[in-house]
Amino acid sequence: MYLHVPFCLRRCAYCDFNTYAGLGHLIPQYVDALCAEIARAPDVRAHTLYFGGGTPSLLSPEQIERLVRAVRRRFGLPDGAEITLEANPGTVDRDTLSRLHAAGVNRLSLGVQSAHDGELRLLGRLHTWDQAVEAFRAARQAGFTNVNLDFIYGLPGQTLDRWRATLEAALRLGPEHLSLYALTVEEGTPLASRIASGELPFPDDDLAAEMYELAEEMLEAAGYVHYEISNWALPSHECQHNLVYWRNESYFGFGAGAASWWAGQRWANVPHPTEYIARISRGDSPVDEIETIPPQLEMGETMMMGLRLAEGISDARFRQRFGVGLAEVYRDQLTEMQRLGLLVWDGRTVRLTQRGRLLGNQVFQQFL
C-alpha cells in the first residue's frame, strides 16, 4: 500500500513529481479524504505500507498514526510489517521521530541528496548537511533501526572527488540502506532552465557512470548488497515495499496522483489535492485515468522492472505467471543482449551484467 502526501514547504529545483508548495492548510482535509478512500477500497491484504511524497513528514505523528490504523483495519496489515515514511531532514526532530516510531513507522527514508551545502543549495533543498546528520542521529535516538538515505549524483559541476566525499560521509553514519540516483534534468524545472540558459553546465554522462562505479566499489567494500540498480542494503534490509514494484506485483496507491496496479488494470487518481479532496467529499471516484494492460505489455514490464534486481528474473516464476518461458517469448532479445555482454542467461535466470547495469535503459527497451 502506498499513501501519497503531495505537500512540500518548497518545490526542489530538480523536482517534477506530483507535489505542491503552499497548500499545507489542506492537510487535515486531505487526511480525512485518504481515510475515506482507504475505507472504500477492495478487500485485499496489505504486506507493506509506504508514505511517499512530497514531504510526508509534514503530517503530524497523530495524523500518520490515524492513517496507519486505517490501513491496518481495512487491509489487515500485520504487526511487524514494513512501514516506511519519507522525511526531509529539516522537518523532523527527536520528539517528532519518537512519536512517529510509536505510531508504527519502523523504516525511515531521509532525503539527504548531498553531503555538501553548495550542492544542496543548487538542488533547492532547505536543509544543510549538518541538519541531515542531526536528523539521522535523532532517528537512532528515537529507536529507528532501519534507515535509508537518498543521494543524487551527476550534478552540474560535481566532481568525482566531491562525490567520493559524500559517499564517505554517508558511510560514516552507517545507514541500513542507501538509494543513489543519477540526476535527471526534467523539462520545466528551475534546474533545467538554468542549464538551458548556460548558467549551469549540462551533467556529464561519462562522469556520472564513473560515479556509479565508484559507489559500487565503496559500498560493496563496506558490506552493502547491491540488490537493485540504484539501491544498496545491508543484508536483510532490502526495501520490501519497493520489491513489489520491481517484481511487477499488485499494489494500491491512495491520495492525489497515486497509481495502482491490480488484476490487469492500472489506474491513477486526479493529481491535484484540491480536486482529490472534492471528489472524495462528494462520494465520487478519485480515479482520473485507467488502462487495461494486455499480457504482452505486462510481460515486457515484468522484464523491464525485474532486470533492475540483482536476483534477475526466474524462468520458473515467469512461466508460472504467464504460462510461457522466457526463451519462448524473448529468444532473440536474450541472444543479442548476451552477445553484447549486457545480460547473463543460463536457462533458469536472466540478469544484467555489471555493464548491463550501466546501460540498463538500452536493455529494457528490447523488451517493450
ABEGO torsion letter per residue (X at the ends): XBBBBABBABBBAABABBBBBGAAAAAAAAAAAAAAAAAABBBBBBABBBBBOEBAAABBAAAAAAAAAAAAAAAGBBBGBBBBBBBBAAABBAAAAAAAAAAGBABBBBBAGBABAAAAAAAGBABBAAAAAAAAAAAAAAGBABBBBBBBBGBBGBBAAAAAAAAAAAAAAGBABBBBBBBBBBBGBAAAAAAAAGABBBBBAAAAAAAAAAAAAAAAAAGBBBABAABBBBBGABBAAAAAAAAGBBBBBBEBGBBBBBGGBBBBBBABAAAAAAAAAAGBBABABBBBBBAAAAAAAAAAAAAABAAEBBAAAAAAAAGBBAAAAAAAAAAAAAAAGABBBAGABBBBBAAAAAAAAAAAAAAX
